[in-house]
Amino acid sequence: MVEGQIVPEKCPRFTLNNGTKIPVIGLGTFLMTDNPKEMVKRAILEYGYRHIDTAMIYGNEELIGEALEEVMAAGVPREELYITTKLWHSDYQNVEEACRTSLRKLKLEYIDLYLVHWVRPCINWESENWEITNPPHHVIWSKMEALVDAGLTKSIGVSNCVMPMLADMLAYARIKPVVNQVEVHPYFQQKQCNKFHRKWGIYLQAYASIGSGHWQTRPGEFMDLNPLTDAVITEIAAAKGKSPAQVILAWHLQRETIPLVKTTKAERLGENMASCDVSLTPEEVAKIDSMDKGARLYNPKFLDEDTTGTTSPSSTEQRATPHMLANSTCADL
């Protein structure tokens, strides 16, 4: 990049069910602790990213807000940027206040996409009767819809929302969710889940999109799984002269999922964005489709209260229950 020159937006956009358009590749910032401000600035200014994904619980909204303020001062129009953040369980009672707090930290007047983070009941497993501590989700969703009415966010959606809860939401929603952000990668493909969402006009947004090799809080049988080193991926990459990450990201785009991809190395920002120019043959897509192992890496059974919003049970019997609650209703999600 020539100094002082801003790289234009590099990827196409999908049109969501409310008519807004979302860049098909987003920069994920979960656990981005090594100078997220500079990484976001470089992604936007030097590599053509416009879609940045964060959340209140990630603890980096203020640093990302500083980055956004500086890139807009450098000349990137606000309307080009696509910023996602999320409502955490602790704020279910105060949805608008939480949204305004995120806006203040992000130094924005509106959010492009505001998600209910990890949709599930909040249960105090230590109480005698396993008290449900959150408001009904139809109440929470009506408050999310009010944010759209107030101009605080352009779109609303969900994250980790299982199919029965989503179907119920669609029965009462005045404003439909535009995305459901879930784990998707070649070893956990969510095929039926994706089919249902597309029928309902909702896109799957994929976290852990290339396999999340850094994430070690995972089931033991999946500890050594890494799609980037799988022979199917490496052989396709070698044949096309592309990187394994580019092949996986191209696979996401061809099946109409929206990958979020995180990196701590600036040189990979351009590599990942270039996946928009990679085209896979039907045979190559079929080979990747055959890799599915049902390997859910971000499994609630292995996550604590800070990640899932539940009070961790103390007994073995109770400890299994949040896992069953999150998984019993939908094999894919």
ChimeraX attribute file (.defattr): number of C-alpha atoms within 10 A of each C-alpha:
attribute: neighborCount
match mode: 1-to-1
recipient: residues
	/A:1	9
	/A:2	7
	/A:3	6
	/A:4	10
	/A:5	11
	/A:6	18
	/A:7	17
	/A:8	15
	/A:9	18
	/A:10	19
	/A:11	19
	/A:12	12
	/A:13	13
	/A:14	17
	/A:15	14
	/A:16	16
	/A:17	17
	/A:18	14
	/A:19	10
	/A:20	13
	/A:21	14
	/A:22	21
	/A:23	21
	/A:24	23
	/A:25	29
	/A:26	26
	/A:27	24
	/A:28	23
	/A:29	24
	/A:30	18
	/A:31	15
	/A:32	17
	/A:33	12
	/A:34	10
	/A:35	12
	/A:36	19
	/A:37	21
	/A:38	15
	/A:39	20
	/A:40	27
	/A:41	20
	/A:42	19
	/A:43	23
	/A:44	27
	/A:45	22
	/A:46	21
	/A:47	24
	/A:48	18
	/A:49	27
	/A:50	27
	/A:51	24
	/A:52	23
	/A:53	21
	/A:54	22
	/A:55	21
	/A:56	19
	/A:57	17
	/A:58	15
	/A:59	15
	/A:60	21
	/A:61	25
	/A:62	17
	/A:63	17
	/A:64	26
	/A:65	20
	/A:66	17
	/A:67	22
	/A:68	24
	/A:69	17
	/A:70	14
	/A:71	20
	/A:72	16
	/A:73	11
	/A:74	13
	/A:75	12
	/A:76	20
	/A:77	10
	/A:78	17
	/A:79	8
	/A:80	14
	/A:81	21
	/A:82	19
	/A:83	24
	/A:84	21
	/A:85	24
	/A:86	25
	/A:87	25
	/A:88	21
	/A:89	24
	/A:90	15
	/A:91	15
	/A:92	21
	/A:93	14
	/A:94	13
	/A:95	22
	/A:96	18
	/A:97	12
	/A:98	18
	/A:99	23
	/A:100	17
	/A:101	14
	/A:102	23
	/A:103	20
	/A:104	15
	/A:105	17
	/A:106	24
	/A:107	17
	/A:108	17
	/A:109	12
	/A:110	22
	/A:111	25
	/A:112	22
	/A:113	23
	/A:114	29
	/A:115	23
	/A:116	27
	/A:117	24
	/A:118	22
	/A:119	22
	/A:120	21
	/A:121	20
	/A:122	20
	/A:123	19
	/A:124	17
	/A:125	20
	/A:126	14
	/A:127	11
	/A:128	7
	/A:129	9
	/A:130	13
	/A:131	13
	/A:132	14
	/A:133	14
	/A:134	17
	/A:135	12
	/A:136	11
	/A:137	17
	/A:138	14
	/A:139	13
	/A:140	18
	/A:141	24
	/A:142	15
	/A:143	17
	/A:144	25
	/A:145	20
	/A:146	16
	/A:147	22
	/A:148	19
	/A:149	12
	/A:150	11
	/A:151	13
	/A:152	21
	/A:153	22
	/A:154	17
	/A:155	26
	/A:156	25
	/A:157	24
	/A:158	25
	/A:159	23
	/A:160	17
	/A:161	22
	/A:162	23
	/A:163	17
	/A:164	11
	/A:165	13
	/A:166	18
	/A:167	15
	/A:168	12
	/A:169	18
	/A:170	14
	/A:171	10
	/A:172	12
	/A:173	15
	/A:174	11
	/A:175	20
	/A:176	21
	/A:177	29
	/A:178	26
	/A:179	26
	/A:180	26
	/A:181	24
	/A:182	23
	/A:183	27
	/A:184	29
	/A:185	28
	/A:186	26
	/A:187	23
	/A:188	21
	/A:189	25
	/A:190	20
	/A:191	14
	/A:192	13
	/A:193	17
	/A:194	22
	/A:195	14
	/A:196	15
	/A:197	18
	/A:198	15
	/A:199	9
	/A:200	15
	/A:201	15
	/A:202	20
	/A:203	25
	/A:204	27
	/A:205	25
	/A:206	25
	/A:207	23
	/A:208	23
	/A:209	27
	/A:210	25
	/A:211	24
	/A:212	19
	/A:213	14
	/A:214	9
	/A:215	12
	/A:216	13
	/A:217	13
	/A:218	18
	/A:219	15
	/A:220	10
	/A:221	9
	/A:222	14
	/A:223	13
	/A:224	11
	/A:225	16
	/A:226	15
	/A:227	23
	/A:228	21
	/A:229	12
	/A:230	14
	/A:231	11
	/A:232	16
	/A:233	22
	/A:234	18
	/A:235	14
	/A:236	20
	/A:237	18
	/A:238	12
	/A:239	8
	/A:240	13
	/A:241	10
	/A:242	16
	/A:243	18
	/A:244	24
	/A:245	23
	/A:246	23
	/A:247	28
	/A:248	27
	/A:249	26
	/A:250	24
	/A:251	25
	/A:252	26
	/A:253	18
	/A:254	16
	/A:255	12
	/A:256	16
	/A:257	25
	/A:258	26
	/A:259	30
	/A:260	24
	/A:261	25
	/A:262	22
	/A:263	14
	/A:264	15
	/A:265	9
	/A:266	15
	/A:267	11
	/A:268	15
	/A:269	23
	/A:270	15
	/A:271	15
	/A:272	24
	/A:273	23
	/A:274	18
	/A:275	23
	/A:276	19
	/A:277	10
	/A:278	16
	/A:279	16
	/A:280	15
	/A:281	10
	/A:282	10
	/A:283	9
	/A:284	16
	/A:285	19
	/A:286	12
	/A:287	14
	/A:288	22
	/A:289	15
	/A:290	12
	/A:291	17
	/A:292	15
	/A:293	11
	/A:294	14
	/A:295	20
	/A:296	21
	/A:297	26
	/A:298	19
	/A:299	16
	/A:300	20
	/A:301	20
	/A:302	15
	/A:303	17
	/A:304	13
	/A:305	12
	/A:306	13
	/A:307	16
	/A:308	22
	/A:309	20
	/A:310	21
	/A:311	17
	/A:312	21
	/A:313	20
	/A:314	10
	/A:315	10
	/A:316	8
	/A:317	8
	/A:318	14
	/A:319	16
	/A:320	15
	/A:321	16
	/A:322	23
	/A:323	15
	/A:324	12
	/A:325	14
	/A:326	21
	/A:327	16
	/A:328	12
	/A:329	13
	/A:330	14
	/A:331	13
	/A:332	18
	/A:333	22
